[in-house]
Amino acid sequence: MPDNVLVILRPDPDRMAARGLVLRAGTEDVARSRTATLVPADPPRLDLDSRAGRRSAVLAARSIACPGGGSGAFVSQILFRRVGVRDAVAGRVHEIRGEPVARTIADGEAAIGFQQVSEIGDVPGWIATASRHRDAAARLVRYLTTPPAQEAIAASGLGRVRP
């Protein structure tokens, strides 16, 4: 039985193995994390459905938010390099620590943001840009914050977002 197990993002285990801190033989990928593109509820008309559209949106953004730490480093260093925008946006990328990037976008502190879907957190009102039924999704979000829905949510063992 191992004494320690690390669950961390690549390339950290590779760097740690190179320094002799972890065993390469014990390294396994256990999950993939999808990255979400976050924009305000009423953004200017953006094409976020294509790689070229997301690239243009990033290049045009006045401020770009990414989480602090490993997942943000992946976005600002690796992902932005892959799409050819890293140098062009370097001065506009801001690391957000202590709260979901979605909150920063909702508060108007950045024009676009990127965060792993699993880390978006408890920020109400987010609707996938690929949704074919945005109006219905918005109605569902509004309903889920009503007192009756919040009572049912609390009864299921989850926490309320509204008293």
C-alpha positions as CSV (number, residue, x, y, z in Angstrom):
1,M,0.0,0.0,0.0
2,P,1.5,3.4,-1.0
3,D,2.2,6.0,1.7
4,N,1.2,8.9,-0.5
5,V,-0.9,9.4,-3.6
6,L,-0.8,12.7,-5.5
7,V,-3.6,13.8,-7.8
8,I,-2.2,16.8,-9.7
9,L,-2.3,18.3,-13.1
10,R,0.3,17.6,-15.8
11,P,3.0,18.6,-16.4
12,D,3.7,18.8,-12.6
13,P,4.1,15.0,-12.2
14,D,6.5,14.9,-15.1
15,R,8.6,17.7,-13.5
16,M,8.4,16.0,-10.1
17,A,9.6,12.7,-11.6
18,A,12.5,14.4,-13.3
19,R,13.6,15.8,-9.9
20,G,13.2,12.3,-8.2
21,L,10.2,13.4,-6.1
22,V,7.7,10.9,-7.5
23,L,8.0,7.5,-9.2
24,R,7.4,7.6,-12.9
25,A,6.1,4.0,-12.8
26,G,3.3,5.0,-10.6
27,T,2.0,7.9,-12.7
28,E,-1.4,7.4,-14.3
29,D,-3.8,9.7,-16.0
30,V,-7.2,9.3,-14.2
31,A,-9.3,12.1,-15.7
32,R,-9.4,14.8,-18.3
33,S,-10.6,18.3,-17.5
34,R,-12.5,20.3,-20.0
35,T,-11.9,24.1,-20.1
36,A,-14.9,26.4,-20.4
37,T,-14.9,29.8,-22.1
38,L,-16.7,32.2,-19.9
39,V,-18.4,35.5,-21.0
40,P,-20.9,37.8,-19.4
41,A,-24.6,37.0,-19.8
42,D,-25.1,39.7,-22.4
43,P,-21.7,39.7,-24.2
44,P,-21.2,41.5,-27.5
45,R,-21.9,39.1,-30.3
46,L,-19.1,36.5,-30.2
47,D,-18.4,33.4,-32.2
48,L,-17.5,30.9,-29.4
49,D,-18.5,27.8,-31.3
50,S,-15.3,27.6,-33.4
51,R,-11.6,27.7,-32.6
52,A,-11.1,30.7,-34.9
53,G,-14.0,32.5,-33.2
54,R,-12.7,31.9,-29.7
55,R,-9.2,33.0,-30.8
56,S,-10.6,36.3,-32.2
57,A,-12.6,36.8,-29.0
58,V,-9.5,36.4,-26.9
59,L,-7.5,38.7,-29.0
60,A,-10.2,41.4,-28.8
61,A,-10.8,41.1,-25.1
62,R,-9.7,44.0,-22.9
63,S,-9.1,41.7,-19.9
64,I,-8.8,37.9,-19.7
65,A,-9.3,36.0,-16.4
66,C,-7.8,32.6,-15.6
67,P,-7.6,30.8,-12.3
68,G,-4.4,31.0,-10.3
69,G,-2.4,27.8,-10.0
70,G,-1.9,24.8,-12.3
71,S,-5.1,25.1,-14.3
72,G,-4.6,28.8,-15.0
73,A,-1.0,28.2,-16.0
74,F,-2.2,25.6,-18.5
75,V,-4.6,28.1,-20.1
76,S,-2.2,31.1,-20.2
77,Q,0.9,29.2,-21.1
78,I,0.0,26.0,-23.0
79,L,-3.5,26.6,-24.4
80,F,-2.8,30.2,-25.5
81,R,0.5,29.1,-27.1
82,R,-1.3,26.4,-29.0
83,V,-3.8,28.8,-30.5
84,G,-1.1,31.4,-31.2
85,V,-2.2,34.2,-28.9
86,R,0.1,33.9,-25.8
87,D,2.4,36.8,-26.6
88,A,-0.4,39.0,-27.9
89,V,-2.5,38.8,-24.7
90,A,0.3,38.4,-22.1
91,G,-0.4,41.9,-20.5
92,R,-4.2,41.3,-20.3
93,V,-4.3,37.9,-18.6
94,H,-5.1,38.1,-14.9
95,E,-4.9,35.3,-12.4
96,I,-7.9,35.0,-10.2
97,R,-7.4,33.4,-6.8
98,G,-9.9,32.6,-4.1
99,E,-13.0,32.6,-6.2
100,P,-14.3,31.1,-9.4
101,V,-13.4,33.0,-12.6
102,A,-17.1,32.9,-13.4
103,R,-17.7,35.4,-10.5
104,T,-15.1,37.7,-12.0
105,I,-16.8,37.7,-15.3
106,A,-20.3,38.1,-13.7
107,D,-19.0,41.1,-11.8
108,G,-17.7,42.7,-15.0
109,E,-14.0,42.6,-13.9
110,A,-12.9,40.8,-17.1
111,A,-14.4,40.5,-20.6
112,I,-13.6,36.8,-21.1
113,G,-12.4,34.0,-18.8
114,F,-11.3,30.4,-18.9
115,Q,-11.7,27.8,-16.2
116,Q,-12.0,24.1,-15.9
117,V,-15.7,23.1,-15.9
118,S,-15.2,21.3,-12.6
119,E,-13.9,24.5,-11.0
120,I,-16.5,27.0,-12.2
121,G,-18.3,26.7,-8.8
122,D,-21.4,28.1,-7.4
123,V,-22.1,31.1,-9.6
124,P,-25.7,31.2,-10.7
125,G,-26.9,31.9,-14.1
126,W,-24.4,30.3,-16.4
127,I,-25.7,28.8,-19.7
128,A,-23.7,26.9,-22.2
129,T,-23.1,29.0,-25.4
130,A,-23.8,25.8,-27.4
131,S,-27.3,25.5,-26.0
132,R,-30.0,25.4,-28.6
133,H,-32.6,26.4,-25.9
134,R,-31.1,29.4,-24.2
135,D,-34.5,30.9,-23.2
136,A,-35.6,27.7,-21.6
137,A,-32.3,27.3,-19.8
138,A,-32.6,30.9,-18.5
139,R,-36.1,30.1,-17.2
140,L,-34.8,26.9,-15.5
141,V,-32.0,28.9,-13.8
142,R,-34.5,31.5,-12.5
143,Y,-36.8,28.7,-11.3
144,L,-34.0,26.9,-9.4
145,T,-33.4,30.0,-7.3
146,T,-37.1,30.4,-6.2
147,P,-38.0,29.5,-2.6
148,P,-39.9,26.3,-3.5
149,A,-37.0,25.0,-5.6
150,Q,-34.5,26.0,-2.9
151,E,-36.5,24.0,-0.3
152,A,-36.3,20.9,-2.6
153,I,-32.6,21.4,-3.1
154,A,-32.0,21.7,0.6
155,A,-34.1,18.6,1.3
156,S,-31.9,16.7,-1.1
157,G,-28.9,17.4,1.0
158,L,-27.4,20.2,-1.1
159,G,-26.9,23.7,0.2
160,R,-29.2,26.6,-0.6
161,V,-28.0,29.6,-2.6
162,R,-30.9,31.7,-1.4
163,P,-32.4,31.7,2.1
